[in-house]
């Protein structure tokens, strides 16, 4: 399993409220109160990610981070919608179980998905893998990316999803707006553009 540890103080939430919510809204989640284990993954920082375990069943929770957020950033509803669409055509993504927009449950919107056991490769060169293992991993990655790019997103009900042009320009504009008040970064942004 990827590295997990106790939930960091800035990302803590009401685990009892989560347990109660899931027992009422997530099919197959234990109705018994208590016994929910919540740990935080070391990765998944843009939207904090948590490992959940109860009565031998494992799940993953992703939520918005605390504090003031940039407009359009950290849209966990968007993640959930895309996962749901991809899962509907048997693309290899974790099964999305539920999305909760009620911020009174844990303080932010969140969604629950299937926990999938796997490896996290931190170095793209895969130095700890044999030549044959690297070849298999790279081929699987290429095959998966090709499959992703062959999916017609209009057929998945995503034609109304987001803006379809000028992605890079919009991203640069968002960064420019975010750093305008920081004089040193403002100069760097102007230099890089």
Backbone as a chain_set.jsonl record, in Angstrom:
{"seq": "XXXXXXXXXXXXXXXXXXXXXXXXXXXXXXXXXXXXXXXXXXXXXXXXXXXXXXXXXXXXXXXXXXXXXXXXXXXXXXXXXXXXXXXXXXXXXXXXXXXXXXXXXXXXXXXXXXXXXXXXXXXXXXXXXXXXXXXXXXXXXXXXXXXXXXXXXXXXXXXXXXXXXXXXXXXXXXXXXXXXXXXXXXXXXXXXX", "coords": {"N": [[0.849, -1.183, 0.0], [0.397, 2.291, -0.645], [2.201, 4.923, 1.029], [0.92, 5.608, 4.214], [-0.299, 7.469, 7.012], [-1.073, 8.829, 10.277], [-3.83, 11.109, 10.264], [-3.078, 14.328, 9.191], [-2.922, 17.27, 11.253], [-4.079, 19.629, 10.073], [-5.832, 18.555, 8.273], [-7.731, 17.107, 9.562], [-10.954, 15.723, 10.333], [-14.413, 15.187, 11.261], [-14.622, 12.075, 12.181], [-16.522, 10.396, 13.265], [-18.93, 11.485, 12.364], [-18.539, 11.028, 9.634], [-18.496, 8.204, 9.588], [-21.141, 7.663, 10.398], [-22.544, 8.887, 8.284], [-21.648, 7.375, 6.048], [-22.56, 4.833, 6.779], [-25.246, 5.147, 6.409], [-25.491, 5.884, 3.743], [-23.778, 4.555, 1.945], [-23.914, 1.725, 0.168], [-23.328, -1.522, 1.436], [-21.541, -0.696, 3.328], [-20.644, -1.031, 6.694], [-23.22, -1.052, 9.101], [-22.806, -0.903, 11.763], [-21.828, 1.193, 14.381], [-18.747, 2.87, 14.912], [-15.321, 1.667, 14.888], [-14.206, 2.49, 12.513], [-11.357, 3.01, 10.631], [-9.184, 5.61, 9.846], [-6.744, 6.831, 7.799], [-4.133, 8.884, 6.411], [-3.005, 9.385, 3.12], [0.329, 9.869, 1.936], [0.677, 11.067, -0.475], [-1.322, 12.849, -2.948], [-1.922, 15.57, -2.516], [-3.154, 17.87, -3.595], [-5.885, 17.466, -3.455], [-6.67, 16.31, -0.499], [-6.172, 12.921, 0.453], [-7.481, 9.89, 1.698], [-7.21, 6.785, 3.43], [-9.622, 4.422, 4.186], [-10.942, 2.064, 6.433], [-13.049, -0.545, 7.464], [-14.451, -3.162, 9.22], [-13.061, -5.068, 7.621], [-13.405, -4.104, 5.04], [-12.223, -1.912, 2.513], [-11.698, 1.472, 1.55], [-11.324, 4.559, -0.301], [-11.097, 7.982, 0.373], [-11.496, 11.142, -1.022], [-11.1, 14.607, -0.655], [-11.874, 18.13, -0.634], [-9.273, 20.498, 0.1], [-8.685, 22.269, 3.231], [-9.521, 25.751, 3.933], [-9.268, 28.894, 2.044], [-9.901, 28.633, -1.372], [-8.673, 28.598, -4.763], [-10.714, 29.785, -7.379], [-12.423, 27.373, -9.194], [-10.544, 25.431, -8.706], [-9.623, 22.287, -7.181], [-11.899, 20.682, -7.544], [-13.685, 18.279, -6.49], [-16.061, 17.144, -7.217], [-15.895, 17.172, -9.964], [-13.77, 15.37, -10.385], [-15.035, 13.048, -9.453], [-17.14, 12.801, -11.273], [-15.76, 12.349, -13.693], [-14.347, 9.978, -13.081], [-16.57, 8.288, -12.72], [-17.672, 8.304, -15.304], [-15.552, 7.177, -16.828], [-15.317, 4.69, -15.556], [-17.715, 3.572, -16.307], [-17.295, 2.611, -18.855], [-15.591, 0.551, -18.552], [-12.952, 1.354, -18.214], [-9.747, 1.222, -16.682], [-10.074, 2.361, -13.742], [-10.462, 3.254, -10.271], [-13.49, 2.105, -8.766], [-16.035, 4.427, -8.447], [-17.932, 5.264, -5.611], [-19.632, 7.047, -4.077], [-20.629, 10.496, -4.01], [-20.446, 13.345, -1.987], [-21.898, 16.358, -1.438], [-22.597, 17.764, 0.734], [-21.387, 19.855, 2.971], [-21.587, 19.852, 5.689], [-21.059, 17.378, 6.729], [-18.25, 16.509, 6.825], [-16.957, 18.899, 6.643], [-16.077, 19.664, 4.118], [-16.753, 19.133, 0.6], [-16.726, 15.75, -0.616], [-15.647, 12.547, -1.958], [-16.13, 8.996, -2.218], [-14.293, 6.181, -3.133], [-13.379, 3.026, -4.601], [-10.861, 1.101, -3.001], [-7.826, 0.36, -4.375], [-5.337, -1.969, -4.615], [-1.924, -1.542, -5.269], [1.164, -0.547, -6.856], [3.197, 2.285, -6.228], [5.182, 4.066, -8.204], [7.831, 6.012, -7.721], [10.013, 6.93, -9.112], [10.473, 7.551, -12.458], [12.26, 6.042, -13.985], [12.206, 3.527, -12.963], [14.108, 2.087, -11.242], [14.284, -0.096, -9.496], [13.173, -2.249, -10.704], [13.263, -5.119, -12.852], [14.569, -5.471, -16.211], [12.661, -6.745, -17.842], [10.356, -6.371, -16.27], [10.186, -3.562, -16.26], [9.737, -3.113, -18.988], [7.226, -4.361, -19.296], [5.67, -2.759, -17.586], [5.928, -0.193, -18.782], [4.805, -0.77, -21.306], [2.189, -1.431, -20.54], [1.417, 1.03, -19.528], [1.489, 2.633, -21.853], [-0.434, 1.328, -23.423], [-2.703, 1.726, -21.828], [-2.89, 4.549, -21.798], [-3.319, 4.956, -24.542], [-5.789, 3.691, -24.816], [-7.324, 5.384, -23.197], [-7.24, 7.752, -24.719], [-8.663, 6.939, -26.883], [-11.264, 6.927, -26.188], [-14.463, 8.229, -26.672], [-15.391, 11.119, -25.424], [-17.721, 12.555, -25.658], [-19.668, 10.606, -25.899], [-19.76, 9.721, -23.334], [-21.242, 11.411, -21.899], [-19.996, 13.771, -21.314], [-19.86, 16.037, -22.834], [-20.691, 18.57, -22.151], [-18.887, 19.35, -20.379], [-16.646, 21.385, -18.898], [-14.314, 23.702, -20.5], [-13.31, 23.528, -23.873], [-11.162, 24.476, -25.283], [-8.047, 26.317, -25.52], [-6.649, 25.541, -23.165], [-4.008, 25.656, -21.986], [-3.462, 28.427, -22.025], [-5.475, 29.356, -20.281], [-4.633, 28.147, -17.901], [-2.153, 29.384, -17.429], [-3.059, 32.004, -17.137], [-4.565, 31.728, -14.773], [-2.502, 31.19, -12.935], [-1.072, 33.578, -13.131], [-2.951, 35.397, -12.032], [-3.095, 34.394, -9.444], [-0.582, 34.956, -8.37], [-0.217, 37.681, -8.504], [-0.172, 39.452, -6.332], [2.205, 38.934, -5.152], [5.158, 40.268, -5.381], [7.812, 39.402, -6.226], [7.281, 36.929, -7.473], [5.549, 37.767, -9.448], [7.204, 39.113, -11.253], [8.703, 36.935, -12.162], [6.743, 35.393, -13.45], [6.103, 37.099, -15.595], [8.555, 37.049, -16.944], [8.761, 34.339, -17.702], [6.697, 34.065, -19.481]], "CA": [[0.0, 0.0, 0.0], [1.115, 3.569, -0.628], [2.503, 5.372, 2.391], [-0.159, 6.238, 4.969], [0.029, 7.799, 8.401], [-2.187, 9.519, 10.932], [-4.333, 12.292, 9.56], [-2.391, 15.548, 9.602], [-3.833, 18.159, 12.004], [-4.813, 20.572, 9.222], [-6.786, 17.823, 7.437], [-8.64, 16.308, 10.397], [-12.391, 15.942, 10.193], [-15.236, 14.426, 12.201], [-14.674, 10.69, 11.716], [-17.794, 9.807, 13.714], [-19.945, 11.955, 11.407], [-18.299, 10.307, 8.381], [-18.943, 6.827, 9.811], [-22.611, 7.67, 10.391], [-22.996, 9.211, 6.931], [-21.397, 6.24, 5.161], [-23.426, 3.705, 7.149], [-26.586, 5.441, 5.893], [-25.517, 6.227, 2.318], [-22.896, 3.739, 1.108], [-24.316, 0.319, 0.214], [-22.27, -2.447, 1.818], [-20.756, -0.16, 4.439], [-21.174, -1.562, 7.947], [-24.164, -0.215, 9.854], [-22.326, -0.819, 13.147], [-21.104, 2.431, 14.64], [-17.409, 2.668, 15.46], [-14.438, 0.742, 14.192], [-13.693, 3.055, 11.263], [-9.964, 3.452, 10.64], [-8.916, 6.656, 8.86], [-5.336, 7.2, 7.674], [-3.938, 9.811, 5.298], [-1.934, 9.067, 2.173], [1.36, 10.905, 1.861], [0.49, 11.767, -1.748], [-2.682, 13.353, -3.096], [-1.961, 16.809, -1.742], [-4.067, 18.888, -4.116], [-7.118, 17.098, -2.763], [-6.211, 15.325, 0.482], [-6.659, 11.576, 0.166], [-7.486, 9.114, 2.934], [-7.51, 5.357, 3.43], [-10.659, 4.081, 5.156], [-11.122, 0.627, 6.62], [-14.028, -0.908, 8.491], [-14.916, -4.553, 9.106], [-12.394, -5.756, 6.521], [-13.619, -3.443, 3.748], [-11.327, -0.769, 2.336], [-12.18, 2.525, 0.667], [-10.5, 5.761, -0.375], [-11.851, 9.233, 0.42], [-10.802, 12.36, -1.473], [-11.887, 15.778, -0.282], [-11.239, 19.426, -0.861], [-8.441, 20.917, 1.232], [-9.286, 23.349, 4.023], [-9.091, 27.119, 3.635], [-9.747, 29.584, 0.848], [-9.42, 27.934, -2.557], [-8.78, 29.293, -6.04], [-11.932, 29.466, -8.118], [-12.253, 26.32, -10.191], [-9.57, 24.419, -8.287], [-10.012, 21.296, -6.165], [-13.287, 20.281, -7.789], [-13.822, 16.838, -6.308], [-17.224, 16.708, -7.983], [-15.389, 16.947, -11.318], [-13.046, 14.094, -10.33], [-16.012, 11.97, -9.306], [-17.877, 12.681, -12.537], [-14.891, 11.731, -14.695], [-14.163, 8.577, -12.678], [-17.817, 7.569, -13.001], [-17.782, 8.144, -16.756], [-14.545, 6.211, -17.273], [-15.66, 3.371, -15.01], [-18.879, 3.058, -17.039], [-16.834, 1.947, -20.085], [-14.59, -0.437, -18.116], [-11.585, 1.869, -18.186], [-9.2, 0.822, -15.377], [-10.044, 3.365, -12.672], [-11.194, 2.76, -9.1], [-14.942, 2.275, -8.842], [-16.537, 5.507, -7.588], [-19.104, 4.806, -4.867], [-20.573, 8.124, -3.781], [-20.153, 11.873, -3.905], [-21.204, 14.081, -0.972], [-21.696, 17.808, -1.524], [-23.029, 18.326, 2.016], [-20.179, 20.204, 3.729], [-21.796, 19.68, 7.131], [-20.642, 16.035, 7.15], [-16.844, 16.553, 7.273], [-16.399, 20.236, 6.457], [-15.874, 19.934, 2.697], [-17.265, 18.103, -0.296], [-15.817, 14.608, -0.725], [-16.209, 11.354, -2.578], [-15.59, 7.708, -1.799], [-14.06, 5.268, -4.245], [-12.786, 1.734, -4.311], [-9.431, 1.031, -2.697], [-7.16, -0.555, -5.298], [-3.964, -2.255, -4.209], [-0.991, -1.421, -6.379], [2.482, 0.025, -6.566], [3.43, 3.676, -6.598], [6.565, 4.188, -8.654], [8.222, 7.411, -7.531], [11.046, 7.282, -10.094], [10.054, 7.071, -13.776], [13.214, 5.089, -14.556], [11.923, 2.232, -12.336], [15.414, 1.476, -10.995], [14.19, -1.326, -8.704], [12.501, -3.273, -11.501], [14.099, -5.767, -13.866], [14.324, -4.991, -17.568], [11.372, -7.286, -18.287], [9.295, -5.704, -15.506], [10.068, -2.19, -16.779], [9.11, -3.199, -20.308], [5.802, -4.666, -19.092], [5.032, -1.579, -16.987], [5.851, 0.86, -19.795], [3.831, -1.185, -22.32], [0.855, -1.291, -19.944], [1.139, 2.46, -19.447], [1.203, 3.105, -23.209], [-1.719, 0.746, -23.811], [-3.755, 2.39, -21.054], [-3.041, 5.917, -22.316], [-3.938, 4.869, -25.867], [-7.209, 3.39, -24.591], [-7.943, 6.61, -22.691], [-7.387, 8.719, -25.807], [-9.594, 6.42, -27.887], [-12.625, 7.049, -25.66], [-15.2, 9.405, -27.13], [-15.935, 11.73, -24.214], [-19.104, 12.974, -25.921], [-20.528, 9.455, -25.632], [-19.781, 9.487, -21.893], [-22.03, 12.454, -21.252], [-19.088, 14.822, -20.849], [-19.737, 17.095, -23.842], [-20.923, 19.863, -21.51], [-17.929, 19.389, -19.284], [-15.485, 22.258, -19.026], [-14.02, 24.414, -21.738], [-12.607, 22.588, -24.737], [-10.066, 25.114, -26.011], [-7.146, 27.25, -24.825], [-6.364, 25.046, -21.811], [-2.74, 26.176, -21.472], [-3.616, 29.867, -21.782], [-6.279, 29.524, -19.065], [-3.827, 27.767, -16.744], [-1.182, 30.457, -17.208], [-3.821, 33.141, -16.616], [-4.883, 31.443, -13.368], [-1.272, 31.365, -12.149], [-0.809, 35.02, -13.094], [-3.871, 36.013, -11.068], [-2.783, 33.915, -8.09], [0.685, 35.495, -7.86], [-0.135, 39.127, -8.731], [0.13, 40.193, -5.103], [3.558, 38.584, -4.694], [5.974, 41.029, -6.326], [8.906, 38.609, -6.808], [6.716, 35.934, -8.376], [4.961, 38.476, -10.566], [8.282, 39.311, -12.218], [9.049, 35.629, -12.724], [5.687, 35.016, -14.379], [6.276, 37.912, -16.799], [9.755, 36.576, -17.626], [8.523, 33.012, -18.268], [5.675, 34.127, -20.536]], "C": [[0.887, 1.237, 0.0], [1.285, 4.015, 0.82], [1.308, 6.083, 3.016], [0.321, 6.5, 6.386], [-1.215, 8.42, 9.034], [-2.588, 10.744, 10.119], [-3.629, 13.526, 10.108], [-3.381, 16.51, 10.261], [-4.673, 19.075, 11.114], [-5.867, 19.886, 8.347], [-7.764, 16.975, 8.246], [-10.095, 16.699, 10.149], [-13.116, 15.023, 11.168], [-15.431, 13.003, 11.673], [-15.967, 9.999, 12.137], [-18.914, 10.209, 12.758], [-19.787, 11.237, 10.066], [-18.816, 8.878, 8.493], [-20.47, 6.744, 9.736], [-23.153, 7.925, 8.985], [-22.827, 8.009, 6.003], [-22.294, 5.055, 5.499], [-24.848, 3.904, 6.626], [-26.629, 5.564, 4.368], [-24.664, 5.362, 1.404], [-23.304, 2.273, 1.216], [-23.117, -0.583, 0.537], [-21.387, -1.957, 2.946], [-21.429, -0.589, 5.732], [-22.081, -0.56, 8.653], [-23.745, -0.072, 11.311], [-21.534, 0.465, 13.325], [-19.76, 2.105, 15.28], [-16.608, 1.693, 14.62], [-13.906, 1.244, 12.869], [-12.258, 3.51, 11.473], [-9.785, 4.472, 9.523], [-7.436, 6.996, 8.925], [-5.201, 8.103, 6.456], [-2.783, 9.353, 4.43], [-0.937, 10.216, 2.139], [1.259, 11.676, 0.552], [-0.962, 12.226, -1.843], [-2.876, 14.663, -2.369], [-2.929, 17.844, -2.286], [-5.465, 18.687, -3.543], [-6.731, 15.992, -1.792], [-6.945, 13.989, 0.329], [-6.454, 10.685, 1.379], [-7.849, 7.659, 2.673], [-8.533, 5.1, 4.531], [-10.776, 2.566, 5.235], [-12.132, 0.394, 7.731], [-14.522, -2.322, 8.206], [-14.349, -5.262, 7.879], [-12.614, -5.152, 5.15], [-12.785, -2.176, 3.698], [-11.905, 0.192, 1.297], [-11.141, 3.638, 0.628], [-11.44, 6.961, -0.4], [-10.956, 10.341, -0.11], [-11.711, 13.533, -1.168], [-11.152, 17.045, -0.682], [-10.342, 19.739, 0.33], [-9.138, 22.028, 2.017], [-8.823, 24.716, 3.521], [-9.694, 27.673, 2.365], [-9.096, 28.951, -0.376], [-9.561, 28.81, -3.794], [-10.059, 28.853, -6.74], [-11.617, 28.403, -9.174], [-11.267, 25.234, -9.802], [-10.214, 23.448, -7.303], [-11.454, 20.82, -6.327], [-13.428, 18.762, -7.703], [-15.063, 16.3, -7.014], [-16.828, 16.406, -9.421], [-14.634, 15.618, -11.374], [-14.029, 12.93, -10.308], [-16.762, 11.736, -10.619], [-17.032, 11.987, -13.605], [-14.631, 10.266, -14.354], [-15.398, 7.752, -13.02], [-17.965, 7.296, -14.491], [-16.793, 7.099, -17.265], [-14.866, 4.802, -16.78], [-16.809, 2.741, -15.794], [-18.498, 2.35, -18.337], [-15.673, 1.0, -19.791], [-13.157, 0.049, -18.263], [-11.034, 1.587, -16.791], [-8.993, 1.987, -14.406], [-10.744, 2.75, -11.463], [-12.693, 3.027, -9.261], [-15.373, 3.402, -7.908], [-17.833, 5.055, -6.92], [-20.106, 5.91, -4.57], [-19.857, 9.458, -3.697], [-21.042, 12.583, -2.899], [-20.887, 15.568, -1.089], [-22.083, 18.517, -0.236], [-21.81, 18.596, 2.899], [-20.357, 20.05, 5.231], [-21.308, 18.319, 7.631], [-19.207, 16.063, 7.673], [-16.177, 17.903, 7.01], [-16.117, 20.63, 5.026], [-16.616, 18.874, 1.897], [-16.246, 16.96, -0.326], [-16.46, 13.52, -1.566], [-15.463, 10.128, -2.074], [-15.431, 6.848, -3.046], [-13.444, 3.975, -3.715], [-11.312, 1.899, -3.945], [-8.832, -0.017, -3.624], [-5.724, -0.733, -4.836], [-3.063, -2.159, -5.433], [0.324, -0.85, -5.916], [2.509, 1.482, -6.999], [4.905, 3.777, -6.954], [6.953, 5.656, -8.614], [9.26, 7.867, -8.56], [10.662, 6.696, -11.448], [10.999, 6.045, -14.396], [13.036, 3.687, -13.984], [13.206, 1.471, -12.002], [15.36, 0.161, -10.219], [13.494, -2.46, -9.445], [13.497, -3.872, -12.492], [13.754, -5.183, -15.235], [12.967, -5.471, -18.068], [10.202, -6.623, -17.559], [9.085, -4.276, -16.003], [9.347, -2.194, -18.119], [7.601, -3.433, -20.153], [5.056, -3.455, -18.529], [4.872, -0.474, -18.026], [4.832, 0.501, -20.879], [2.404, -1.051, -21.795], [0.456, 0.179, -19.863], [0.746, 3.008, -20.827], [-0.161, 2.6, -23.674], [-2.875, 1.456, -23.109], [-3.978, 3.815, -21.547], [-3.689, 5.923, -23.698], [-5.432, 4.587, -25.737], [-7.947, 4.637, -24.103], [-8.216, 7.588, -23.83], [-8.303, 8.22, -26.917], [-11.048, 6.549, -27.439], [-13.258, 8.346, -26.168], [-15.91, 10.021, -25.929], [-17.347, 12.253, -24.42], [-20.081, 11.847, -25.609], [-20.624, 9.138, -24.144], [-20.606, 10.534, -21.153], [-21.175, 13.594, -20.726], [-18.978, 15.983, -21.836], [-19.959, 18.485, -23.26], [-19.889, 20.156, -20.434], [-16.756, 20.307, -19.61], [-15.392, 22.965, -20.363], [-13.1, 23.54, -22.576], [-11.431, 23.197, -25.484], [-9.229, 25.97, -25.065], [-6.803, 26.837, -23.391], [-5.102, 25.687, -21.236], [-2.854, 27.665, -21.151], [-4.412, 30.126, -20.492], [-5.462, 29.186, -17.822], [-2.806, 28.855, -16.413], [-1.888, 31.674, -16.623], [-4.179, 32.941, -15.144], [-3.667, 31.632, -12.472], [-0.947, 32.845, -12.028], [-1.677, 35.707, -12.05], [-3.509, 35.634, -9.637], [-1.537, 34.575, -7.514], [0.812, 37.008, -8.016], [0.268, 39.893, -7.485], [1.526, 39.895, -4.568], [4.542, 39.155, -5.712], [7.059, 40.184, -6.999], [8.376, 37.578, -7.795], [6.11, 36.593, -9.603], [6.009, 38.719, -11.653], [8.677, 38.019, -12.904], [8.01, 35.192, -13.75], [5.839, 35.797, -15.676], [7.476, 37.436, -17.619], [9.494, 35.255, -18.337], [7.519, 33.041, -19.415], [6.258, 34.85, -21.693]], "O": [[1.98, 1.236, 0.566], [0.591, 3.535, 1.717], [0.755, 7.023, 2.446], [1.227, 5.836, 6.888], [-2.267, 8.52, 8.403], [-1.784, 11.325, 9.391], [-3.585, 13.748, 11.318], [-4.548, 16.561, 9.872], [-5.859, 19.273, 11.38], [-6.703, 20.561, 7.746], [-8.541, 16.21, 7.675], [-10.411, 17.838, 9.805], [-12.497, 14.183, 11.82], [-16.291, 12.756, 10.828], [-16.452, 9.111, 11.436], [-19.747, 9.382, 12.385], [-20.78, 10.879, 9.431], [-19.501, 8.394, 7.592], [-21.019, 5.856, 9.083], [-24.097, 7.268, 8.545], [-23.744, 7.659, 5.261], [-22.742, 4.344, 4.599], [-25.574, 2.931, 6.422], [-27.683, 5.37, 3.763], [-24.82, 5.434, 0.185], [-23.067, 1.642, 2.246], [-22.033, -0.418, -0.024], [-20.569, -2.714, 3.469], [-22.653, -0.518, 5.85], [-21.752, 0.619, 8.783], [-24.268, 0.785, 12.023], [-20.667, 0.785, 12.512], [-19.651, 1.183, 16.088], [-17.143, 0.993, 13.76], [-13.221, 0.505, 12.162], [-11.972, 4.297, 12.376], [-10.186, 4.229, 8.385], [-6.929, 7.399, 9.972], [-6.056, 8.09, 5.571], [-1.72, 8.981, 4.928], [-1.304, 11.381, 2.293], [1.707, 12.819, 0.474], [-1.743, 12.012, -0.916], [-3.879, 14.854, -1.681], [-3.479, 18.629, -1.513], [-6.141, 19.654, -3.189], [-6.489, 14.859, -2.208], [-8.155, 13.938, 0.109], [-5.398, 10.711, 2.012], [-8.677, 7.346, 1.818], [-8.337, 5.511, 5.674], [-10.715, 1.875, 4.218], [-12.09, 1.03, 8.784], [-14.952, -2.634, 7.095], [-15.07, -5.972, 7.179], [-12.055, -5.65, 4.173], [-12.649, -1.46, 4.69], [-12.513, -0.22, 0.309], [-10.2, 3.657, 1.422], [-12.45, 6.958, -1.104], [-9.801, 10.467, 0.298], [-12.921, 13.478, -1.386], [-9.969, 17.024, -1.02], [-10.616, 19.297, 1.446], [-10.075, 22.652, 1.518], [-7.851, 24.816, 2.773], [-10.509, 27.032, 1.702], [-7.881, 28.758, -0.411], [-10.451, 29.657, -3.869], [-10.433, 27.682, -6.69], [-10.663, 28.531, -9.942], [-11.161, 24.221, -10.493], [-11.225, 23.761, -6.675], [-12.146, 20.584, -5.336], [-13.308, 18.054, -8.703], [-15.109, 15.123, -7.372], [-17.367, 15.483, -10.032], [-14.83, 14.83, -12.3], [-13.878, 11.956, -11.045], [-16.984, 10.593, -11.016], [-17.534, 11.134, -14.337], [-14.688, 9.406, -15.232], [-15.284, 6.645, -13.547], [-18.337, 6.195, -14.895], [-17.165, 6.229, -18.052], [-14.7, 3.832, -17.519], [-16.872, 1.519, -15.933], [-19.289, 1.571, -18.868], [-14.874, 0.689, -20.674], [-12.242, -0.76, -18.42], [-11.769, 1.699, -15.81], [-7.891, 2.52, -14.27], [-11.536, 1.821, -11.616], [-13.1, 4.044, -9.821], [-15.109, 3.344, -6.707], [-18.727, 4.527, -7.582], [-21.305, 5.732, -4.786], [-18.674, 9.547, -3.367], [-22.264, 12.442, -2.946], [-19.751, 15.988, -0.868], [-21.919, 19.732, -0.119], [-21.263, 17.674, 3.505], [-19.378, 20.112, 5.975], [-21.158, 18.128, 8.838], [-18.957, 15.692, 8.82], [-14.96, 18.029, 7.144], [-15.933, 21.813, 4.739], [-17.051, 17.857, 2.437], [-15.057, 17.173, -0.092], [-17.657, 13.56, -1.851], [-14.339, 10.209, -1.579], [-16.315, 6.796, -3.901], [-13.054, 3.866, -2.553], [-10.61, 2.734, -4.514], [-9.289, -1.16, -3.649], [-4.986, 0.24, -4.685], [-3.413, -2.645, -6.508], [0.561, -0.69, -4.718], [1.915, 1.857, -8.01], [5.772, 3.595, -6.099], [6.446, 6.455, -9.402], [9.37, 9.06, -8.844], [10.538, 5.478, -11.581], [10.582, 5.259, -15.246], [13.659, 2.746, -14.475], [13.374, 0.33, -12.432], [16.308, -0.623, -10.283], [13.253, -3.52, -8.868], [14.448, -3.214, -12.913], [12.754, -4.481, -15.383], [12.208, -4.697, -18.652], [9.17, -6.346, -18.17], [7.948, -3.828, -16.153], [8.455, -1.379, -18.357], [6.797, -2.771, -20.81], [3.937, -3.163, -18.95], [3.799, 0.117, -18.14], [4.076, 1.364, -21.326], [1.512, -0.61, -22.519], [-0.7, 0.531, -20.099], [-0.22, 3.761, -20.945], [-0.947, 3.353, -24.249], [-3.9, 1.748, -23.724], [-5.12, 4.248, -21.698], [-4.511, 6.789, -23.996], [-6.245, 5.168, -26.456], [-9.063, 4.914, -24.543], [-9.291, 8.183, -23.9], [-8.681, 8.991, -27.8], [-11.963, 6.306, -28.226], [-12.655, 9.417, -26.096], [-16.924, 9.494, -25.471], [-18.099, 12.383, -23.455], [-21.184, 12.09, -25.117], [-21.489, 8.363, -23.736], [-20.658, 10.536, -19.923], [-21.575, 14.302, -19.803], [-18.095, 16.829, -21.692], [-19.472, 19.473, -23.81], [-20.025, 21.113, -19.672], [-15.967, 20.017, -20.509], [-16.261, 22.843, -21.227], [-12.208, 22.882, -22.041], [-10.764, 22.499, -26.248], [-9.654, 26.3, -23.958], [-6.681, 27.687, -22.509], [-5.125, 26.205, -20.119], [-2.383, 28.108, -20.103], [-4.061, 31.008, -19.709], [-5.583, 29.862, -16.8], [-2.621, 29.203, -15.247], [-1.366, 32.308, -15.706], [-4.105, 33.883, -14.354], [-3.784, 32.172, -11.372], [-0.586, 33.318, -10.95], [-1.18, 36.515, -11.265], [-3.606, 36.457, -8.727], [-1.437, 34.743, -6.299], [1.859, 37.566, -7.687], [0.983, 40.891, -7.579], [1.976, 40.543, -3.624], [4.732, 38.582, -6.785], [7.213, 40.243, -8.219], [8.973, 37.377, -8.853], [6.155, 36.023, -10.694], [5.726, 38.547, -12.838], [8.956, 38.011, -14.103], [8.365, 34.674, -14.809], [5.718, 35.218, -16.756], [7.422, 37.421, -18.849], [9.956, 35.064, -19.462], [7.499, 32.126, -20.238], [5.588, 35.03, -22.71]]}, "num_chains": 1, "name": "protein.A"}
